[in-house]
């Protein structure tokens, strides 16, 4: 993986942490996620129509599959954030995924991953999971755990789906745009049918937060999927998980969440994992 690709993926990690932090603002996590989803459709549709030249229709089943897995990702994530802090939910939800993706790469994907790169993925995953230890130690709500783990499984699934689908589409930008349309429209429609119009943005501030979150989400994922077309999927996915460093800082400075010695150690382990994947 080149330096340029690595820096681009790290930038997408920051954007990912940013939009997740916006989901913690306000009173309803599902409302925030529906607002985000509507913004994704508004952004994704014109991008797909304007920059969709060369998009291969063979990738359409992958778009549909991605939309389904993104639905579960969003639903589980919203429920997890309803029960826990950003700096607890995020590590569990994001930390388990690289290990699952690394296993999938070895079994079903054509990418060649070196032993050192696998070590980096494992160290990175261990460091992120270490971030989550406070949920047991500090008496926080354990109801977040199954939802966060469900989000992690969905993350692993859509990462493998989208890495392969984007390559097949021959147009990563259009592929991500169509995924956002399918994902955003599907999630918003199902949630509104289930909960009603109360999930629509109630004021201008909520709408603006949703638009900002959608833009950050699109930028983050577009860069990541593009990177997956030219670098091993497992390595890109692992580097994306450094977003936990940004999430912890956002949680500390904006939400007043505690910065414990355990979090500092976990952050150092994460950096070590990134270095291993780079050296590999």
C-alpha positions in Angstrom: 0.0 0.0 0.0 1.5 3.4 -1.0 1.8 6.4 1.3 -0.8 8.3 -0.7 -3.4 5.6 -0.3 -2.6 5.1 3.3 -3.0 8.9 4.0 -6.3 8.9 2.0 -7.6 6.0 4.1 -6.6 7.7 7.4 -8.5 10.8 6.2 -11.6 8.7 5.6 -11.2 7.3 9.1 -11.5 10.9 10.5 -14.6 11.5 8.4 -16.1 8.2 9.7 -15.5 9.2 13.3 -17.0 12.6 12.6 -20.3 11.3 11.2 -20.6 8.8 14.1 -20.1 11.6 16.6 -23.0 13.5 15.0 -25.2 10.5 15.7 -24.7 11.2 19.4 -26.1 14.7 19.2 -29.8 15.1 19.9 -32.3 12.9 21.6 -33.2 10.2 19.1 -30.5 8.0 17.6 -33.0 6.5 15.1 -34.1 10.0 14.0 -30.5 11.0 13.5 -29.9 7.8 11.4 -33.0 8.4 9.3 -31.9 12.0 8.7 -28.5 10.8 7.7 -30.1 8.3 5.3 -32.2 10.9 3.6 -29.1 13.0 3.1 -27.3 10.0 1.6 -30.0 9.7 -1.1 -29.8 13.4 -1.8 -26.1 13.2 -2.3 -25.8 9.8 -3.9 -28.4 10.1 -6.7 -26.9 13.1 -8.5 -23.4 11.7 -8.1 -24.5 8.3 -9.6 -26.3 10.0 -12.5 -23.5 12.5 -13.3 -20.5 10.4 -12.8 -22.0 7.0 -13.6 -20.3 6.5 -17.0 -18.8 3.1 -17.4 -20.7 1.6 -14.4 -21.1 -2.1 -15.0 -24.6 -3.5 -14.4 -23.0 -6.8 -13.2 -22.4 -4.9 -10.0 -26.1 -4.3 -9.3 -26.6 -7.4 -7.2 -23.6 -6.3 -5.1 -25.3 -2.9 -4.6 -28.5 -4.6 -3.4 -26.6 -6.9 -1.1 -24.7 -3.9 0.3 -27.9 -1.9 0.9 -29.3 -4.8 2.9 -26.2 -5.2 5.1 -25.9 -1.4 5.6 -29.5 -1.5 6.9 -28.5 -3.8 9.7 -25.3 -1.9 10.3 -27.2 1.3 10.8 -30.0 -0.2 12.9 -27.6 -2.0 15.3 -25.4 1.1 15.5 -28.3 3.4 16.4 -29.5 1.0 19.1 -25.9 0.7 20.5 -25.5 4.4 20.7 -28.8 4.6 22.6 -27.2 2.6 25.4 -23.5 3.7 25.4 -20.9 6.4 24.9 -19.1 7.0 21.6 -15.8 5.9 23.0 -17.3 2.5 24.1 -19.7 1.6 21.3 -17.3 2.6 18.5 -14.4 0.4 19.6 -16.5 -2.7 19.9 -18.4 -2.0 16.7 -15.3 -1.2 14.6 -12.8 -3.4 16.4 -14.2 -6.8 15.7 -14.7 -6.2 12.0 -11.0 -6.2 10.8 -10.5 -9.7 12.3 -13.6 -11.0 10.5 -12.5 -9.4 7.3 -8.9 -10.7 7.6 -10.3 -14.2 8.0 -12.6 -13.7 5.0 -9.7 -12.5 2.9 -7.8 -15.6 3.5 -10.7 -17.8 2.7 -12.7 -16.2 -0.1 -10.8 -13.2 -1.5 -8.0 -13.2 -4.0 -5.8 -10.6 -2.1 -2.4 -11.9 -0.8 -1.8 -10.8 2.8 1.6 -11.4 4.3 2.1 -12.8 7.8 3.3 -9.4 9.0 0.2 -7.8 7.6 -2.0 -10.3 9.3 -0.1 -9.6 12.6 -0.8 -5.9 12.1 -4.5 -6.6 11.6 -4.6 -8.7 14.8 -2.7 -6.1 16.8 -4.9 -3.3 15.5 -8.0 -5.3 16.3 -6.8 -6.1 19.8 -6.0 -2.5 20.5 -9.4 -1.3 19.5 -11.1 -4.0 21.5 -9.0 -3.0 24.5 -10.6 0.4 24.2 -13.9 -1.2 25.1 -12.9 -2.8 28.3 -14.5 -0.1 30.4 -18.0 -1.4 29.6 -17.2 -4.2 32.0 -14.9 -2.4 34.4 -16.8 0.8 34.9 -20.3 -0.6 35.3 -21.6 0.8 32.0 -24.7 -0.6 30.3 -24.0 -4.0 28.8 -27.0 -3.8 26.6 -24.9 -2.0 24.0 -22.7 -5.1 23.5 -25.0 -7.3 21.3 -26.0 -4.3 19.2 -22.3 -3.2 18.8 -21.3 -6.7 17.8 -24.2 -6.9 15.4 -22.9 -3.7 13.8 -19.4 -5.2 13.6 -20.7 -8.3 11.7 -22.6 -6.1 9.3 -19.5 -4.0 8.8 -17.4 -7.0 7.9 -20.1 -8.2 5.5 -20.5 -4.9 3.6 -16.8 -4.3 3.5 -16.2 -7.6 1.7 -19.3 -7.0 -0.5 -18.3 -3.5 -1.5 -14.7 -4.1 -2.0 -15.6 -6.8 -4.5 -18.6 -5.0 -6.0 -16.6 -1.8 -6.6 -13.9 -3.7 -8.5 -16.6 -5.4 -10.6 -18.3 -2.1 -11.3 -15.2 -0.4 -12.8 -16.4 2.9 -11.4 -15.9 3.1 -7.6 -17.5 6.6 -7.4 -20.7 5.5 -9.0 -20.8 2.3 -7.1 -20.6 4.0 -3.7 -23.3 6.5 -4.9 -25.7 3.7 -5.8 -25.0 2.0 -2.6 -25.9 5.2 -0.7 -29.1 5.5 -2.7 -30.1 1.9 -2.0 -29.0 2.0 1.6 -30.4 5.4 2.4 -33.8 4.9 0.7 -34.3 1.4 2.2 -33.4 2.4 5.7 -35.5 5.6 5.8 -38.5 3.9 4.2 -38.5 0.9 6.6 -37.9 3.0 9.7 -40.6 5.5 8.8 -43.0 2.7 8.1 -42.2 1.3 11.5 -42.0 4.4 13.7 -43.9 7.0 11.6 -43.2 10.6 10.7 -41.8 11.3 14.2 -38.4 10.2 12.8 -38.3 12.9 10.2 -36.0 15.9 11.1 -37.9 18.1 13.5 -36.0 21.3 13.0 -33.4 23.0 10.8 -30.5 22.1 13.1 -31.3 18.4 12.9 -31.5 18.6 9.2 -28.2 20.4 8.9 -26.5 17.8 11.2 -27.9 15.0 9.0 -26.7 16.7 5.9 -23.2 17.2 7.3 -23.1 13.6 8.6 -24.2 12.3 5.1 -21.5 14.3 3.4 -18.9 13.0 5.8 -20.2 9.5 5.5 -20.1 9.6 1.7 -16.6 11.1 1.7 -15.3 8.5 4.1 -16.7 5.5 2.3 -16.0 6.7 -1.2 -12.3 7.0 -0.3 -12.3 3.6 1.4 -14.0 1.8 -1.5 -11.7 3.5 -4.0 -8.7 2.3 -1.9 -10.1 -1.2 -1.9 -10.0 -1.2 -5.7 -6.2 -0.7 -5.7 -5.0 -2.2 -2.3 -5.9 -5.4 -0.3 -9.3 -5.1 1.2 -8.2 -6.4 4.6 -5.5 -3.8 4.9 -7.8 -0.9 3.9 -10.4 -2.1 6.4 -7.8 -2.4 9.1 -6.5 1.1 8.5 -10.0 2.5 8.6 -10.3 1.3 12.1 -7.8 3.9 13.2 -10.9 6.1 13.2 -11.2 5.0 16.8 -8.4 7.4 17.7 -10.4 10.3 16.2 -13.6 9.1 17.9 -11.9 8.9 21.3 -10.6 12.5 20.9 -14.0 13.7 19.8 -15.6 12.0 22.7 -13.1 13.6 25.1 -13.1 17.1 23.8 -16.8 17.4 22.7 -18.7 15.0 24.9 -16.6 15.1 28.1 -15.9 11.4 28.1 -13.1 10.2 30.3 -9.5 9.6 29.0 -8.2 6.8 31.1 -4.8 5.1 31.1 -6.4 2.1 29.5 -7.5 4.2 26.6 -4.0 5.6 26.2 -2.5 2.1 26.1 -5.0 1.0 23.6 -4.3 4.0 21.4 -0.6 3.0 21.4 -1.4 -0.5 20.4 -3.5 0.7 17.6 -0.7 2.9 16.3 1.6 -0.2 16.5 -1.0 -2.2 14.4 -1.0 0.5 11.8 2.8 0.4 11.6 2.8 -3.3 11.2 0.3 -3.2 8.3 2.5 -0.5 6.6 5.7 -2.5 7.1 4.0 -5.6 5.6 
